[in-house]
Every structure is written in structure tokens, then in C-alpha cells.
Amino acid sequence: MANFDFSGLQPDTIVDALSQLGLDVSSGLLALNSYENRVYQFSAYSANAVRPAKFVVKFYRPQRWTTAQLQEEHDFAFELAAAEIPVVAPLQFSGQSVLQHQDYQFALFPSRGGRTLEIDNDDQLAMLGRFLGRMHQVGGSKAFTHRPAFSIDSHLTQSRDVLAKLTLIPDYMHTAFFTVLDQVIALASAQYQPSRLIRLHGDCHAGNLFYAGEAPFFVDLDDCRMGPAIQDLWMMLSGDRFEQRDTLQLMLDEYEQYCDFDPAELKLIEPLRAMRMIHYMAWLARRWKDGTFVLNFPWFATDKYWEQQCLALKEQLLALQEAPLSLVPDY
């Protein structure tokens, strides 16, 4: 079993893995921005190719997903691509997309360039709403068997257990932090009662969406899960509640051409936001033994960070106590 922190993944290991696929790497390996996995862009000649093509290789973090869970991610991408929904799906070699080299599982993708989606561009948001509607139409046709769901246990209960064992939280903050943390968990748990779960992108934010030509396209289904449809919509909302309502209505006008939206899911926005906040803190804590995280997230070990998180949790507690966002204008 490979180490959780990629300590054994060396450049020669990567090149050897690509060579076994019949790819003659003609460039260096350009590391792309990814902390969870190891992702590289490169150019390579394949069999009978006249000129090199650009690819992206992703080495999955060991001990995170099972092979069956990775395969479900890939199968979902293939299903979306077959429905002509713009997603970057992995390449297959001898019918296999989840590839193995030494102790590492990896996948190869065609390299696609584009501009980051502009969340203040109404035309792009409307188009995103349309594509999310089509994605959820496919996502709702059947369920994942192996991929997990957004749940109180995975995002709140387990995350709290991780944070309780973390030694980085300063002693003077301990009581205040865990008091408000437990209040947020209790209220979010009571409010997170989804009536329907579908297959989702799961991490649908601007960093995972690109715009090329006339359409956005989705990348990185690494966090796809079962969850309520609003999970793929709420992270596109910003500003005050009036601005959020207008943005959501803009997206839903296009979304509902392909997929019905249940307005009752609006009450899940703040619980999902709380779940993301707490899960993110626990995510950093779980990976703190990986030197890459210590190097790139040094603020996680500072008193100031935990003071800010305590304040953010207090603000989220207030948000949970407010009336949920409504599509009916507030007068």
C-alpha cells in the first residue's frame, strides 16, 4: 500500500507509468494546482502519431477512494460525455480507465484549455444552469453504489472527531471553538433533511469550471457523490440574499428546461455551507502529515486561523437561525 502522502511518487515512476501505456513523453511534467492528488500536464507521442498531443495525468491519493469508487466516478463521466454534456472524461487503455502502476492508481485525460468561469457574467451563469440541469437529468437516472453521499456522519460527525484530536487548536481557544462548533453541528444536523439524493458533481465551484468558445465545461469529478441538487448550485451564489436570489433564479430558469428543481431544497443551503466549512477544516487536519500541506497551508497551524474559524462559525450559526433563501422577492 502506497503512503498517504505521495512520498514514493517520483518523476521516474510517473514516466515509467506513461511509457507502459505506449506514450513517449516529449516534454517535462508540468505540475498543476492540486493538493488532494498529484496532477501533471505533458506532451507525448502515441503510437503512429505524427506530432505529440497534450495530456493530463492524475495520480490519485492512496487510501482515499477504493477502485470501485474511482470506477464509478469514471463511469459517471463517460455517461455524461455520451449525453453530450461537456465534461473531460478519462481515456481508456484496453478498456480500462482506472490504471495501476506500482502502488498507485492513476488516470489519463486529454488536456483542455479554457478561461475560468466568470461568476458575475449572467450569460455564462445561465449557460451553466442549463448544463447543470442536463447533468442532473443524467445524475438522477440511477444511484451510485460505491461512492458516498453528503451526510451528517461524513461531513459533521466524523469531522468533529478529527478536530477533537487535533493538537493545533490553541488551548485558550479550545472551549470557545468547540462550544460554537457543537452548536453549528446540532443546528445543521437538524436542518439537513434532503428528500432526494442524486449523483452530483459535488464540488461545483468556479475553480472546477472552465469556459472555452461558446460553452463551459466541467473538470474534476473527484468529489462526485450522492446529494441534493442544490449542492451543485449554491456555491455559485455570492453577495447579499437579494443578489443570491437573482443569481439562483437566473440559473434555475435554464436549469428547469431539463430538470425539475424542488424549492424545498433552498433550506439546505446553510446546512450544506456549514458542512463544507467543518469538513474543510477536518480535511486539512487529516492531511497535515503530508509535508505539501504544511508547506502550502502554514496558516492552519496559527492561533489567528483558529480565532478566525471561531468567528466564522459564530456567523454561520446566525445564518442557520435566519429564514432560508427564497425565490419570492423579499419585501
C-alpha positions as CSV (number, residue, x, y, z in Angstrom):
1,M,0.0,0.0,0.0
2,A,1.5,3.4,-1.0
3,N,1.9,6.1,1.6
4,F,-1.0,8.5,2.0
5,D,1.4,11.4,1.3
6,F,2.9,10.5,-2.1
7,S,6.4,10.2,-0.7
8,G,7.1,7.4,-3.1
9,L,5.9,9.1,-6.2
10,Q,9.0,10.2,-8.1
11,P,9.3,11.6,-11.7
12,D,10.8,8.3,-13.0
13,T,7.8,6.5,-11.5
14,I,5.4,8.8,-13.5
15,V,7.3,8.5,-16.8
16,D,7.5,4.7,-16.4
17,A,3.7,4.5,-15.9
18,L,3.2,6.6,-19.0
19,S,5.6,4.5,-21.0
20,Q,3.7,1.4,-20.2
21,L,0.7,3.0,-21.9
22,G,2.8,3.4,-25.1
23,L,3.3,7.2,-24.5
24,D,6.7,8.6,-25.4
25,V,6.9,11.7,-23.2
26,S,8.4,14.6,-25.3
27,S,8.2,17.3,-22.6
28,G,8.7,17.8,-19.0
29,L,6.0,17.2,-16.4
30,L,4.2,20.4,-15.5
31,A,2.7,20.1,-12.1
32,L,-0.9,21.5,-12.0
33,N,-2.6,23.0,-9.0
34,S,-3.9,20.1,-6.9
35,Y,-3.2,19.2,-3.3
36,E,-5.5,16.2,-3.0
37,N,-4.0,14.3,-5.9
38,R,-0.9,14.7,-8.0
39,V,-1.7,16.1,-11.4
40,Y,0.7,16.8,-14.3
41,Q,0.4,18.1,-17.8
42,F,2.7,16.8,-20.5
43,S,3.1,16.3,-24.2
44,A,3.7,12.8,-25.6
45,Y,3.8,10.8,-28.8
46,S,1.4,7.9,-29.0
47,A,1.5,5.0,-31.5
48,N,1.7,6.2,-35.1
49,A,1.3,9.9,-34.1
50,V,2.9,12.5,-36.4
51,R,3.1,15.1,-33.6
52,P,2.8,15.0,-29.9
53,A,-0.5,15.5,-28.1
54,K,-1.1,17.2,-24.7
55,F,-2.4,15.1,-21.9
56,V,-3.0,15.4,-18.1
57,V,-2.2,12.5,-15.8
58,K,-3.8,12.3,-12.3
59,F,-2.3,10.1,-9.6
60,Y,-5.0,9.5,-7.0
61,R,-4.2,10.0,-3.3
62,P,-3.7,6.4,-1.9
63,Q,-6.1,5.1,0.7
64,R,-8.8,7.7,-0.2
65,W,-11.0,6.0,-2.8
66,T,-11.4,2.4,-3.5
67,T,-11.0,1.1,-7.0
68,A,-14.8,0.6,-7.2
69,Q,-15.4,4.2,-6.2
70,L,-12.9,5.5,-8.7
71,Q,-14.6,3.4,-11.4
72,E,-18.0,4.9,-10.6
73,E,-16.5,8.4,-11.0
74,H,-15.2,7.4,-14.4
75,D,-18.4,5.7,-15.5
76,F,-20.3,8.8,-14.5
77,A,-18.0,10.9,-16.7
78,F,-18.5,8.5,-19.6
79,E,-22.3,8.6,-19.1
80,L,-22.2,12.5,-19.1
81,A,-20.0,12.6,-22.2
82,A,-22.3,10.1,-24.0
83,A,-25.2,12.6,-23.3
84,E,-23.1,15.3,-24.9
85,I,-22.6,17.2,-21.6
86,P,-19.3,18.9,-21.7
87,V,-17.1,17.1,-19.2
88,V,-13.4,16.0,-19.5
89,A,-13.7,12.2,-19.3
90,P,-10.7,9.9,-18.8
91,L,-9.1,8.0,-21.6
92,Q,-9.3,4.2,-21.8
93,F,-6.5,1.7,-22.5
94,S,-7.6,-1.8,-23.3
95,G,-11.0,-0.9,-21.9
96,Q,-9.6,0.3,-18.6
97,S,-9.7,3.9,-17.3
98,V,-8.6,3.3,-13.7
99,L,-4.9,2.4,-14.3
100,Q,-2.3,1.0,-11.9
101,H,1.4,1.4,-11.6
102,Q,3.3,0.1,-8.6
103,D,1.1,1.0,-5.6
104,Y,-0.6,4.0,-7.3
105,Q,-3.8,4.3,-9.2
106,F,-4.0,6.9,-11.9
107,A,-5.9,8.1,-14.9
108,L,-5.1,9.9,-18.1
109,F,-7.1,12.7,-19.6
110,P,-6.9,14.8,-22.7
111,S,-5.6,18.3,-21.9
112,R,-8.2,21.0,-22.5
113,G,-7.6,24.7,-22.0
114,G,-10.0,27.4,-21.2
115,R,-10.8,30.5,-19.1
116,T,-12.2,30.3,-15.6
117,L,-15.9,30.7,-15.5
118,E,-16.9,34.3,-14.5
119,I,-19.5,34.0,-11.8
120,D,-20.6,37.6,-12.4
121,N,-21.3,37.0,-16.1
122,D,-25.0,36.4,-16.5
123,D,-24.7,34.7,-19.9
124,Q,-22.2,32.2,-18.5
125,L,-24.2,31.6,-15.4
126,A,-27.3,31.0,-17.5
127,M,-25.4,28.5,-19.7
128,L,-24.0,26.8,-16.5
129,G,-27.6,26.5,-15.2
130,R,-28.6,24.7,-18.4
131,F,-25.7,22.3,-18.3
132,L,-26.2,21.5,-14.6
133,G,-29.9,20.7,-15.5
134,R,-28.7,18.3,-18.1
135,M,-26.1,16.8,-15.7
136,H,-28.7,16.3,-13.0
137,Q,-31.1,14.8,-15.5
138,V,-28.4,12.1,-16.1
139,G,-27.4,12.0,-12.4
140,G,-30.9,11.4,-11.3
141,S,-31.4,8.4,-13.6
142,K,-29.7,6.0,-11.2
143,A,-27.7,6.0,-8.0
144,F,-24.1,5.4,-7.1
145,T,-23.5,2.1,-5.5
146,H,-20.0,2.7,-4.1
147,R,-19.5,6.5,-3.9
148,P,-20.6,8.0,-0.6
149,A,-23.3,10.6,0.0
150,F,-23.2,14.1,1.6
151,S,-24.2,13.1,5.1
152,I,-24.2,14.3,8.7
153,D,-21.9,11.5,9.6
154,S,-19.3,12.1,6.8
155,H,-19.2,15.9,7.0
156,L,-20.0,16.7,10.6
157,T,-19.7,13.8,13.0
158,Q,-16.5,12.4,11.6
159,S,-15.1,15.8,11.0
160,R,-15.7,16.8,14.7
161,D,-13.9,13.6,15.8
162,V,-10.9,14.6,13.7
163,L,-10.8,18.1,15.0
164,A,-11.2,16.9,18.6
165,K,-7.8,15.0,18.3
166,L,-6.1,17.9,16.6
167,T,-3.3,19.5,18.7
168,L,-3.0,22.7,16.6
169,I,-6.1,24.4,18.2
170,P,-4.7,26.7,20.9
171,D,-5.7,25.9,24.5
172,Y,-7.2,29.3,25.1
173,M,-9.5,28.8,22.1
174,H,-10.5,25.2,22.8
175,T,-13.7,25.9,24.9
176,A,-15.0,28.7,22.7
177,F,-14.2,26.9,19.4
178,F,-15.8,23.6,20.4
179,T,-18.8,25.3,22.0
180,V,-19.8,27.1,18.8
181,L,-18.8,24.1,16.6
182,D,-21.2,21.8,18.5
183,Q,-23.9,24.4,18.2
184,V,-23.4,24.7,14.5
185,I,-23.3,20.9,14.1
186,A,-26.5,20.4,16.1
187,L,-28.5,23.0,14.1
188,A,-27.1,22.0,10.7
189,S,-27.9,18.3,11.5
190,A,-31.5,19.2,12.4
191,Q,-31.9,21.2,9.2
192,Y,-30.2,18.9,6.7
193,Q,-33.0,16.6,5.8
194,P,-32.9,16.2,2.0
195,S,-35.8,14.4,0.4
196,R,-34.0,13.2,-2.7
197,L,-30.4,12.4,-3.5
198,I,-28.9,12.3,-7.0
199,R,-25.4,11.8,-8.5
200,L,-23.7,15.2,-8.4
201,H,-20.5,16.9,-9.5
202,G,-20.1,17.5,-5.7
203,D,-17.6,20.3,-5.8
204,C,-19.1,22.7,-8.4
205,H,-17.2,26.0,-7.9
206,A,-15.6,28.3,-10.3
207,G,-12.2,26.6,-10.0
208,N,-13.6,23.4,-11.4
209,L,-15.4,25.1,-14.3
210,F,-13.8,26.5,-17.5
211,Y,-15.1,28.4,-20.4
212,A,-13.9,27.7,-23.9
213,G,-15.6,29.1,-27.1
214,E,-19.3,29.1,-26.5
215,A,-19.7,26.8,-23.6
216,P,-18.4,26.0,-20.1
217,F,-17.1,22.5,-19.4
218,F,-16.7,20.6,-16.2
219,V,-13.4,19.2,-14.9
220,D,-12.6,17.1,-11.9
221,L,-15.3,14.8,-10.8
222,D,-13.1,13.6,-8.0
223,D,-15.6,14.7,-5.3
224,C,-18.8,13.4,-7.1
225,R,-21.2,12.0,-4.5
226,M,-24.9,11.4,-3.9
227,G,-26.5,14.6,-2.6
228,P,-29.3,17.1,-3.1
229,A,-29.4,19.1,-6.3
230,I,-28.8,22.4,-4.6
231,Q,-25.3,21.3,-3.7
232,D,-24.2,21.9,-7.3
233,L,-25.9,25.3,-7.3
234,W,-25.3,27.1,-4.0
235,M,-21.5,27.7,-4.4
236,M,-22.2,29.9,-7.5
237,L,-24.2,32.3,-5.2
238,S,-22.5,35.4,-3.8
239,G,-23.4,38.8,-2.4
240,D,-26.4,39.6,-0.2
241,R,-29.5,37.5,-0.2
242,F,-31.1,39.7,-2.9
243,E,-28.1,39.1,-5.2
244,Q,-28.1,35.4,-4.4
245,R,-31.8,35.1,-5.1
246,D,-31.4,36.8,-8.5
247,T,-28.4,34.6,-9.5
248,L,-30.2,31.5,-8.5
249,Q,-33.3,32.4,-10.4
250,L,-31.2,33.2,-13.4
251,M,-29.6,29.7,-13.3
252,L,-32.9,27.9,-12.5
253,D,-34.7,29.5,-15.4
254,E,-32.3,27.5,-17.6
255,Y,-31.9,24.5,-15.3
256,E,-35.6,23.7,-15.3
257,Q,-35.7,23.3,-19.0
258,Y,-34.1,19.9,-18.3
259,C,-34.7,19.0,-14.7
260,D,-37.3,20.0,-12.1
261,F,-36.0,21.8,-9.0
262,D,-37.7,21.4,-5.6
263,P,-37.8,24.8,-3.9
264,A,-37.8,23.0,-0.5
265,E,-34.1,22.4,-1.1
266,L,-33.4,26.1,-0.5
267,K,-33.5,25.4,3.2
268,L,-30.5,23.1,2.7
269,I,-28.1,25.9,1.6
270,E,-26.9,27.0,5.0
271,P,-26.6,23.5,6.4
272,L,-24.6,22.5,3.4
273,R,-22.4,25.6,3.8
274,A,-21.8,24.6,7.5
275,M,-21.0,21.1,6.4
276,R,-18.4,22.4,3.8
277,M,-16.8,24.7,6.4
278,I,-16.3,22.0,9.0
279,H,-15.4,19.2,6.5
280,Y,-12.7,21.6,5.1
281,M,-11.1,22.1,8.5
282,A,-11.1,18.3,9.0
283,W,-9.7,17.7,5.5
284,L,-6.7,19.9,6.3
285,A,-6.3,18.1,9.7
286,R,-6.4,14.7,8.1
287,R,-3.7,15.6,5.6
288,W,-1.4,17.6,7.9
289,K,1.1,14.7,8.0
290,D,1.6,15.4,4.2
291,G,4.5,17.9,4.0
292,T,2.9,19.5,1.0
293,F,0.1,20.7,3.2
294,V,2.4,22.0,5.9
295,L,4.3,24.0,3.2
296,N,1.2,25.4,1.4
297,F,-1.2,25.9,4.3
298,P,1.2,27.3,7.1
299,W,-1.6,29.4,8.5
300,F,-3.5,26.3,9.6
301,A,-1.1,26.0,12.5
302,T,-1.5,29.6,13.6
303,D,-3.6,31.0,16.5
304,K,-5.0,33.6,14.2
305,Y,-6.6,31.0,11.9
306,W,-8.5,29.3,14.7
307,E,-9.7,32.7,16.0
308,Q,-11.0,33.4,12.5
309,Q,-12.7,30.0,12.3
310,C,-14.3,30.5,15.6
311,L,-15.7,33.8,14.4
312,A,-16.8,32.3,11.1
313,L,-18.7,29.5,12.9
314,K,-20.5,32.1,15.0
315,E,-21.5,33.9,11.8
316,Q,-22.7,30.6,10.3
317,L,-24.7,29.9,13.4
318,L,-26.6,33.1,12.9
319,A,-27.1,32.3,9.2
320,L,-28.6,28.9,10.2
321,Q,-31.0,30.7,12.5
322,E,-32.3,33.0,9.7
323,A,-35.1,32.2,7.3
324,P,-33.8,30.3,4.3
325,L,-33.2,31.9,0.9
326,S,-36.5,32.3,-1.0
327,L,-37.2,32.7,-4.7
328,V,-40.1,35.0,-3.8
329,P,-38.9,38.6,-3.6
330,D,-38.3,39.9,0.0
331,Y,-40.4,43.0,0.7
